[in-house]
Amino acid sequence: MNSFYFVSNIGELYVPTEYRDVIFARGRVKLFAHQELKHLNRIFTHIRHGGVAVVDGEWEQITAVMDYIQRHKRDLVQPSPRPTKSKSRDRGASRGNSVSNALKEVLSRLACWADADGILQVEPAPVLPDLLALAGEPMGANQGKPFLVPLIKIQQIQDALAETYPIRALDASLVASENVLAPRSQETIECFQEALQHVRTSDASAITVADIGCGSGCLTLLARQAFGDQTEIYASDLLPEAVATTNLNIQRLLPDSEGLTVMPPGDLFDPFSGHRFDVIIFNAPWVVARVRNRAELAIHDEKQETVKRFFARVSDFLKPDGTVLLGYADASGPKAIANLEAIIAAAGFKVDAVFNKRVATHRSKRKWEQIRVYVLCRS
């Protein structure tokens, strides 16, 4: 499928992958700019007839358009026929999901556009560094051209970044964009802090560290705190929005810091070709379950395949006397922990130390779980 769409009075615009079906299937993309934003019903009618409205002008007027559409959104979705009494009960849930998906599709047909540098063409422009990445696209995907972003996506990013997460170990607060695992677990962070202190040496100037799956950048910043300014620390994540969030938190807390490199997004070690590290940090997904959406990539690991792939490659990126810090939890029970430790041993590693904490859960069947950070070295 093509990734660019020509819009009159703007030119060629890059369309993020998530929204290409919406944009290209409809084929009726129209710009509504400045004074045209006052005609709320005209924009609404264009969207109701299957079109995509690109808006340009004052931010207050643009959000007023979204408010209008939100108030009338039920008029944009055709209800599906009611199931007969003989149909199963889960048809109701299915119908609810169908309506929800249809509403999401409709709301994504109201879009803003940003120039090649990621500056939204609204007045005043919200401050959203690395907007394309925060929207889930690799930096450079737009090939130096302007791009579209649905207004609902912009608002979701803004809402996510408006919330801050105090981190006791850092004596600071971090942000986490949409789909990025928020650093809520103080216990996990403190376990990693203890593990980092355990492996810290008197001469940290030559140490190189990798944070695999950096998320919000919390552990990247924690490693800098533990090892000092002379340490070279690299971070990356599968999700572009996580890479952008780590960059954002580094700029918020350590704007002039050197030796912190956030790599392009990629799977596990893919961004680190040719690198070997003294310390590799990986807060692995700890729930043995299928991934249903982007937000669950940091949490769910079906059949522990991500952990298996990590240990299949980690030796190629770890120096001979290097250390792995692996975060995990027993949320999926003792069998998952036994499997994990078998994977560790089969990869040629032994446990040097374990730092753990018992934390309460919100589940009725399992009120407590144990968070742990393994300090691993080669057998």
N, C-alpha and C positions, 0 to 999 in steps of 0.2 A: 504494500500500500504506500502511496505517496506520502511524504511527511511535510510538504509545503502546500499552502493554499493561497491563491491570489485574491486579495480583497481590494475592491475599487477604492481609490483615494488613499490607500496605504501601501499596497504592493504585496510582495510575497511574504507570507508569514509562516514560521515554523509551528507545527501543531504537535503538542506533546502526545506521546503514544496512547495514553489512557483515553484521550478524547478524539482520536482519529475517526472511530466509527461514527461518532455523533456528527462531526464536522463534514466528513466526506459522504456519508450516507444521505445527509440532508441536502447538501449542495446549494443552499440558499443562505449565504452569509452576507449580512448587510451591516454597514457602519452607521451608527447613530451617534452624532457628535454634538456637544455643546447645547445649543438651543433645542435640538431635537430630543434631548433627554427629558424635556418637560412633557413630552407626549407619551405618557406612561401607557395608555391603552394601545397606542400604535405599536410600541415595542412589544407589549404583551400579545397583541394579535399576531405579530410576525412570528413569535415563538410558538404560539398556539397552533399556527398553521405549519409548524415543522421547521421554521427557520432558525438560524443562529444570529443573535444580535451582538455585534461588537460595539462596545460603548467607549467614548472618549470625551473627557471633559472634567467638570468639578466632581471630586470624590463624594461630596455630600449628595449631589444629585444622582450619582451612580448607585450609591447605597439605597437611595429612595426608590430607584427602579427595582432593586432586588427586594426591598420590603414590600413593594406593591405585588410583585410576582409571588412572593411567599404567602401573602394574604389570599391570593387567588389561585394558588398552585393546584388545588383540587379540580379546578376547571380545566386544567391542562392535561389531566390523566383520565383516560377512558376506563371506567370500572369494568372489571371482567364479570361475566355472568355468574350469578350465585349458584353454588353447587346444590344439587338436589339432596334430599334427606338421606338417600341411599349412599351418597358419596362419603368417604372417610373423613374424619375430623381434621386430619392434617391438611386437607385441601384449603381450610381457612388460613392456616399459617402460610401455605404456599401462595395464596392470593395476597396475603399481607406483604410477603417478600416481593412479589411481582409489582405491587403498587409502589413500594419503597424504591425499588430499582427504577421504575418508570419516573418517579419524582426526581431522583438523582440525575437521570438522563436529561430531563426537562430543565432543571436548574443549571446544568452545565452548559446549556445553550445561551446563557448570558455571559459574555466574556469581555475581558479587557485585553489590551495588547501592550507589550513592552518593547522598547527599542533593543538594538543588538547588545547593548550594555546591561540590559535587564531593568531599565528604568521604566516603570509603568507610566503610560501616557494619560495620567490623571492629575488633577490639581487640587491640593498639593499631593505629590507622589509619596505614598507610604515608604518608609525605610525598610526594605527587605533585601539585604545583601544575598547574592547567589540565588535569586528568585527561581531561575530555571531549575537549579538543583533542588531547592526546597519543594518544587512542584514534582520532583521525582525523576528528572531528566539529567543525564550526565552533562557536565559543563562542556560547551562546544558542540552539543548536539544540534544547535540551531545554525551552525556553520556561519556565524557572524551576521545572521539576519534577525529581524524582529520576530517576536513569537507571541502566540495567543496563550492566555491563562484564564480559565473560567473564574468568574467573580467568586463563586462559592469556594473554590480552592484557595483563593487569596484570603478570604475571610477565615477559613479553617486554619491556614498557616498563621494568620495574625492572632487568632484565639489561642492557638497552641503556644506561640512565643510570648504571649502576654502573661502566662503562668510561670512562676519561678520556683525552683526546688532548692531549699537550703541544704547545704552539704556540710555537716559538722567537721568532717576530716579536712576539708579545704577552707573552712571558715569563710565560705562564699556561697552564692546561689548560682545555679545554672538554669538554662532554658532547654527545652526539647521540642522540636518541630513535630508536625504531624507524622505519624508512623514510626517515630523514633522512640525507643524505650526510655521513658523518663527515669531519672536517677532517684527514685523514691526510697529504695531500700538502703537505709543508713547501715544496716547490719552487713550487707554485701560489701559496701564500700569500706567499712572498717576492717572486714576480713582481708580485703586486698591491701589495705594500708599496713596491716600487721605482716602480711606476706612480703610486701615490698621492703619493709624494714628488716625482715629476716634475711633477704638476699643482698641488701645494701652492703657495699664494700667501702673501705676507707678511700680508695681511689676510683671515683666514679667518672673521671674525665674521659676515660676510654670506652665507657659502656655505651652500647647501642641497644635501644629498646623498640619493640614493635607492639602496638595495641591493635589486635585483630578484631574487627567488629567494634569499632570505637564508639558507635552510638552517639551519645551526647558529648563525648570527649572527657567524661569524668575521670576515667582511669588513666587517660593520657596526662591530664593535669595532676593527678595523684602521683604518677611516676615522676613527673618533673619536680614535684614537691619532695619526693623521697630521695631522688638521685642528684638533684641540683642542676644549675644552669649549664654545666659543661657537658651534660649527657645529650646524645643525639637520640631523639625520640620520633618515631614514625607511626602514623595512624592511618587506618583506612576502614572502610565498611562496604558491604554489598550495596547499600542504599545511598543514592546521591544525596537524599535529604539528611541522612545521618552525617555524611562527610561535610555538608554545608553547616549543620548544627555544631559539629566539632570546631570547625573554623570560626563560627560565630562566638562560641564560648571562649575560645582561645583569645580572640580579639577583645572580648569583654574583660577578661581577667588578666591576660598577659599580652597587651597590644604590641609591645616592643621586644618580645622575647625572641631569641634566636635558638636554633637547634630543635625546633618543633616543626615537623613536616607532615602535613596532611596530604596523603596520596590520593589519586583519583579513585573513584569507587571501583570495586571489583570483588570477586568471590575469594574469601580466605586469603591465600598467599599470592593471588594473581597480580596485585599491584606491586609486589616486592621482588620481582625478578632480579637476580644477581646480588641480593642482599643476604647477609647473615647477621644474626643478632645474639647478644649476650643474654637478653631476657625477652621472652615472648609472652604477652598477656592475652588471655582469651577468656572472656566471660561467656561461656557456651550456653546455647539454648538448652533449658533443663526440663522442659515438659515434653514427654514422649507422646506426640500427637501430630496430626496432620496440620500443615500450615494452610489457613483459609484466606489470609489477606496479608498485605505488606507489613502491617503492624505486628503480626505474629511471627515474623521471620526471626526476631531476636529472642523469642520465647519457646516456640515449638520446634521440635526436631523429630520428624517421623522416623521410627526405627533407629534413632540415634545416628542417622546417616551423616549429619554435619560433623558430629564428633569423630566419626570414623574417617571422614575425608580430611579433617584437620590432622589427625595423628598419622595418616598415610603420607603427609607431606611435611610435617613440622621439622623432621630431622634435616631436610635439605636447606632449611633456613635458620637453623640453630647452630651456633658455634659449638665445638666439641665439649667444652666445659660449661655450656649455657644452661639456662634454667627456664622452665615453663611454669607460668602461674595460671592455673585453670580454675575458673569459677563454676560451681554447679550447685544443685539442690536436690533433695530427695522427694520432690513434689510428686514424682511418678512411682515412688515406692522403692523398697530395697532391691528389687530385681534390676531396676535401672541403674542403681549405684553399683551393683555387682557387675553388670555389663560394662559400665564405664571403666571400672578398675581393671577388668579383663582387657579392654581395648588399650588402656595405658600400658599394661604389662606386655601385651603382644607387640606394641610399637617400640619396645626396648627401653621403657622408662620405669623408674622406681620413685616411690613417694618419699621425699626428704622431710616434709612436714605438712600438716594440715591445720588450717585455722577455720574454726566453725562457730556458728551461733545458732541458737534455737529461736525461731520466730513464730508468732501466731499467724494463722491464715484466716481467711474469711469463708472457708468451706466447712460445712456441717459434718462431713464424714472424716475430715482430717484437720484437726484444729491446730496442729503444730507441724512445722517442717524444719529441717536443718539445712542451713546454707553453709557451704564449705568452699574454701580455696585451697587447692592442692599446690604444693611446691614440688615440682618434678625435675629430676635430672636423669641423665642416661644411666642405665644399669651397668 
